[in-house]
Amino acid sequence: MFYYPCMGSEEPTARPELRWRLTDHEADHPRLFDPGNWRPGRDELSNLELLHVHAKKVINGVHPQSRMHFRWTINAYRGCSHACVYCFARPTHEFLGLDIGEDFDRRIVIKVNAVECVRNELTARSWGGEHIAMGTSTDPYQPVEGRYRLTRGIIRTLSQARNPFSILTKSTLIERDIELLAEASERTEVSASLSIGCLDTDVWRATEPHTPRPERRLEAVAKLNDAGVSCGVLIAPVIPGVSDSHAQLRHVVRGAVEAGATSIGAVFLHLAPGVRELMMTWLAENRPDLLHEYRRRYDRGRFAPERERHRLGAMVDQLVKEAGGARMPLRRAPPARPSRQHQLKLV
């Protein structure tokens, strides 16, 4: 088990000791990423390479320095074919000795025994029933989920255990599981959020080319809420000079309010080491006029200046009021103390 840097941690930790093994071999980490172990995807996944692994544990402990309000996460996949240029999770592939650019987009690790692991971990005496967040590293509803259905199995298992959970996704595939999520909502605290950074078609195509159209994501928000599943909108990331204008933000907020979003929040772009360099390359090709400004904003770390983040929050508050909605913070799980076992070793 290992700590890995979630969205809010300041710097990546050292490369972890992975506790995975191949599904058809007993070999551990040294052979995991040999070229011959990657399987070519088929049909709609034909542009991907897939690695099937057995994990010993999949309930992950969030890095102690993380700014996130949750303590536990589940990520059944590593890597993400949404190919969002700004993705904060890209460095998790670097820990595996893989490239954070094309490898992250095309080489997806599948924890094929994830559902079984969750079932076993929830029944362990050391587990206290804490809130679990999904979608914190890679999207639980990215295209491979259509075939492997691990997220669906995990939701069913959490529901049966009456364990509270939340889901963050950019994918309308979540609509497939509306009935299952509604059933879980009757048993425990469940919430979902659709990440929608901008409704501008040109921005969407340029920054997150393999995700569903933003308008379709708003439709998913409405469908989930109509079914009794609490669903909000996270305007993320807000990209300086690209998707941060008053008009662009107002467009997203109005769409979220009309969709019945139970929460509306916004997150300013942050650039982890490695991702910062990828973003600068993208800017040089697409928006060279912004390069100097980005160097100024992010010259001291991954986060934009605090005053700019506060200004964004205030703007979203005002836009929600103008749209006739009531901005509510994303639902937070009550703080829980991990057991000693999980303090020592976290997935």
C-alpha positions in Angstrom: 0.0 0.0 0.0 1.2 3.6 -0.5 0.3 7.2 -0.2 0.0 9.0 -3.5 -0.5 12.7 -4.1 -4.2 13.5 -4.5 -5.3 16.8 -5.9 -4.2 18.9 -3.0 -0.8 17.5 -2.0 2.1 19.9 -2.6 4.6 17.6 -4.1 4.7 14.0 -5.4 5.9 11.4 -3.0 8.7 9.0 -3.9 7.9 6.2 -6.3 5.7 3.7 -4.3 6.3 0.0 -3.9 3.4 -1.3 -5.9 1.5 -4.3 -4.6 0.1 -5.5 -7.8 0.7 -8.6 -9.8 -0.2 -9.7 -13.3 -3.5 -11.6 -13.6 -1.9 -14.6 -15.3 1.6 -14.6 -13.6 2.9 -14.6 -10.1 5.5 -11.9 -11.0 5.3 -8.7 -9.1 6.5 -5.1 -9.9 9.8 -5.7 -11.7 8.0 -7.3 -14.7 4.7 -5.5 -14.6 5.4 -3.0 -17.3 7.3 -5.1 -19.7 6.0 -4.4 -23.3 4.7 -7.9 -23.7 2.3 -7.6 -20.8 0.2 -4.8 -22.4 -2.9 -6.0 -24.2 -4.1 -4.1 -27.3 -7.7 -2.8 -26.9 -10.4 -4.0 -29.2 -13.3 -2.3 -30.9 -14.0 1.0 -29.3 -10.8 0.6 -27.2 -8.6 -0.1 -30.2 -6.5 3.0 -29.6 -5.5 1.8 -26.1 -3.1 -0.6 -24.5 -4.4 -2.3 -21.3 -2.6 -3.9 -18.4 -4.6 -6.4 -16.3 -3.4 -6.5 -12.7 -4.5 -8.0 -9.4 -4.4 -5.5 -6.5 -4.1 -6.4 -2.9 -6.1 -3.4 -1.8 -8.0 -0.6 -3.6 -9.3 1.6 -0.9 -6.6 4.3 -1.0 -5.6 6.6 1.8 -5.2 10.3 0.8 -1.9 11.9 1.4 -1.8 13.6 4.8 -0.9 16.9 3.3 -3.7 16.9 0.8 -6.2 19.8 0.8 -9.0 17.4 0.0 -11.8 17.0 2.5 -12.1 13.3 2.1 -9.7 10.7 3.5 -10.3 7.6 1.4 -10.6 7.0 -2.3 -11.1 4.2 -4.8 -9.5 4.2 -8.2 -10.1 1.0 -10.2 -8.1 2.3 -13.2 -4.8 4.1 -13.6 -4.4 6.4 -16.6 -7.3 8.0 -18.4 -8.2 8.1 -22.1 -10.1 11.3 -21.8 -6.8 12.9 -22.7 -7.4 16.2 -20.8 -4.2 18.3 -21.4 -4.3 19.8 -17.9 -5.0 16.6 -15.9 -3.6 16.8 -12.4 -3.4 13.0 -12.2 -0.8 12.6 -14.9 2.2 12.3 -12.5 0.7 9.0 -11.2 1.9 7.4 -14.4 5.4 8.7 -13.8 5.4 6.7 -10.6 5.0 3.6 -12.7 8.0 4.5 -15.0 5.6 5.6 -17.8 5.3 8.8 -19.7 2.8 11.3 -18.3 1.8 12.4 -21.8 0.8 9.8 -24.4 1.3 6.8 -22.0 -1.2 8.3 -19.5 -3.8 8.8 -22.3 -3.3 5.4 -24.0 -1.9 2.9 -21.4 -4.6 2.1 -18.9 -4.0 -0.2 -15.9 -7.1 -2.2 -15.0 -7.4 -3.6 -11.5 -9.6 -6.5 -12.5 -10.2 -7.7 -9.0 -11.2 -4.3 -7.7 -14.8 -5.3 -6.8 -13.6 -8.3 -4.8 -11.0 -6.2 -3.0 -13.6 -3.6 -2.0 -15.9 -6.3 -0.7 -13.1 -7.8 1.4 -11.9 -4.4 2.7 -15.3 -3.2 3.7 -15.9 -6.3 5.9 -12.5 -6.0 7.6 -12.7 -5.3 11.3 -10.4 -2.3 10.9 -12.7 -0.5 8.5 -14.9 2.1 10.1 -17.4 2.8 7.3 -15.8 6.2 6.3 -16.9 8.1 3.3 -15.1 7.0 0.1 -14.6 9.3 -2.9 -14.3 8.0 -6.5 -12.9 9.9 -9.4 -10.0 11.6 -7.5 -7.2 10.3 -9.7 -8.7 9.0 -13.0 -12.3 9.0 -14.2 -14.3 6.0 -12.9 -16.5 6.3 -16.0 -13.8 6.6 -18.7 -14.4 4.4 -21.8 -12.8 1.2 -20.4 -15.6 1.2 -17.8 -18.1 0.4 -20.5 -16.4 -3.0 -20.9 -15.0 -3.8 -17.5 -17.9 -2.5 -15.4 -15.7 -2.2 -12.3 -17.2 1.1 -11.1 -20.7 -0.5 -11.4 -19.6 -3.4 -9.3 -18.0 -1.2 -6.7 -21.2 1.0 -6.4 -23.2 -2.1 -5.9 -20.8 -3.4 -3.2 -20.7 0.0 -1.4 -24.5 0.1 -1.5 -24.9 -3.3 0.0 -22.5 -2.4 2.8 -24.4 1.0 3.3 -21.0 2.7 3.0 -21.3 6.4 2.0 -19.5 7.5 -1.2 -19.3 10.2 -3.8 -18.4 10.2 -7.5 -16.7 12.8 -9.7 -16.8 12.3 -13.4 -16.7 14.0 -16.8 -18.6 11.1 -18.4 -22.2 10.6 -19.3 -21.7 6.9 -18.9 -22.8 7.5 -15.3 -26.4 7.5 -16.7 -26.1 3.8 -17.1 -26.0 3.4 -13.3 -28.7 5.8 -12.4 -31.0 3.1 -11.1 -28.2 1.6 -9.0 -27.2 5.0 -7.6 -30.8 5.8 -6.7 -31.1 2.5 -4.8 -27.8 3.2 -3.0 -29.1 6.7 -2.1 -31.9 5.1 -0.2 -29.4 3.2 1.9 -26.6 5.6 2.6 -25.2 9.0 1.7 -24.5 9.2 -2.0 -23.6 12.2 -4.1 -22.2 12.8 -7.6 -20.7 15.7 -9.4 -20.1 16.3 -13.1 -17.0 18.2 -14.0 -17.9 20.8 -16.6 -15.2 23.4 -17.1 -16.7 25.3 -19.9 -19.6 25.1 -22.4 -17.5 26.7 -25.2 -17.2 24.1 -28.0 -13.8 25.3 -29.1 -12.3 25.2 -25.6 -13.8 21.7 -25.0 -12.4 20.3 -28.2 -8.9 21.8 -27.5 -8.5 20.8 -23.9 -10.5 17.6 -23.2 -11.0 16.1 -26.7 -12.2 12.6 -25.7 -14.9 13.6 -23.2 -18.6 13.9 -23.8 -19.9 17.2 -24.9 -20.4 19.6 -21.9 -24.1 20.0 -22.8 -24.6 16.3 -22.5 -23.0 16.3 -19.1 -25.6 18.9 -18.0 -28.3 16.6 -19.2 -26.8 13.8 -17.0 -26.9 16.2 -14.0 -30.6 16.7 -14.5 -31.3 13.0 -15.0 -29.5 12.1 -11.8 -31.3 14.7 -9.7 -34.6 13.7 -11.2 -33.9 10.1 -10.1 -33.2 11.2 -6.5 -29.4 11.1 -6.8 -27.9 14.3 -5.4 -25.7 15.7 -8.3 -23.8 18.9 -8.5 -21.5 20.6 -11.0 -17.9 21.3 -10.5 -16.6 24.0 -12.8 -13.1 22.6 -13.2 -10.6 23.5 -14.1 -11.1 27.1 -14.8 -8.3 27.8 -17.2 -6.8 31.4 -17.1 -7.3 33.2 -20.4 -9.1 30.3 -21.9 -12.3 29.6 -19.9 -12.3 32.1 -17.1 -14.2 35.0 -18.7 -17.4 36.3 -16.9 -19.5 35.2 -19.9 -18.1 31.7 -20.0 -18.6 31.2 -16.3 -22.1 32.6 -16.3 -23.0 30.2 -19.1 -21.9 27.2 -17.1 -23.6 28.4 -13.9 -26.9 29.0 -15.6 -26.8 25.6 -17.2 -26.0 24.0 -13.8 -28.9 25.8 -12.1 -31.3 24.9 -14.8 -30.2 21.2 -14.5 -31.0 21.3 -10.8 -27.5 21.0 -9.6 -27.4 20.5 -5.8 -24.0 22.1 -5.6 -22.0 24.4 -7.8 -18.3 24.9 -7.1 -15.3 26.0 -9.1 -11.6 25.1 -9.1 -8.9 27.2 -10.6 -6.3 25.4 -12.8 -3.4 24.0 -10.9 -0.3 22.6 -12.5 1.8 19.9 -10.9 5.4 19.4 -11.9 5.4 17.7 -15.3 1.9 18.8 -16.1 3.1 22.4 -16.0 5.5 21.6 -18.8 2.9 19.8 -20.8 0.5 22.8 -20.4 3.3 25.2 -21.5 3.8 23.1 -24.6 0.1 23.2 -25.4 0.0 26.9 -24.9 3.0 27.5 -27.2 1.1 25.6 -29.9 -2.4 26.9 -29.2 -2.2 30.2 -27.2 1.3 31.6 -27.3 0.0 34.9 -26.2 -0.7 33.4 -22.8 2.8 31.9 -22.1 4.2 34.9 -20.3 1.1 35.3 -18.1 1.2 31.6 -17.1 4.9 31.8 -16.2 4.0 34.7 -13.9 1.0 32.9 -12.3 2.7 29.6 -11.7 6.3 30.7 -11.1 6.1 29.8 -7.4 4.3 26.4 -7.5 1.3 24.5 -8.9 -1.4 26.9 -7.6 -2.4 30.3 -9.1 -2.1 33.2 -6.6 -4.6 32.9 -3.7 -6.2 36.3 -4.4 -7.2 35.0 -7.9 -8.7 31.8 -6.5 -10.7 33.9 -4.0 -11.9 36.2 -6.8 -13.1 33.2 -8.8 -15.1 31.9 -5.8 -16.7 35.3 -5.3 -17.6 35.5 -8.9 -19.3 32.1 -9.0 -21.2 33.0 -5.8 -22.6 36.1 -7.5 -23.4 34.3 -10.7 -25.3 31.6 -8.9 -27.4 34.2 -7.1 -28.1 36.0 -10.3 -29.2 32.7 -11.9 -31.6 32.1 -9.1 -29.8 29.2 -7.5 -28.3 28.8 -4.1 -24.7 27.8 -4.1 -23.9 25.0 -1.7 -20.5 23.5 -0.9 -19.8 20.1 -2.2 -21.0 17.5 0.3 -18.4 16.6 2.8 -18.0 13.5 4.8 -17.5 13.8 8.5 -13.9 13.5 9.6 -12.9 10.0 10.6 -9.7 8.7 12.2 -8.1 5.9 10.2 -7.2 2.8 12.1 -3.6 2.3 13.1 -3.3 -0.4 10.4 -4.3 2.2 7.7 -2.1 4.9 9.2 0.9 2.7 8.7 0.2 1.5 5.1 -2.2 3.1 2.7 -3.0 1.8 -0.8 
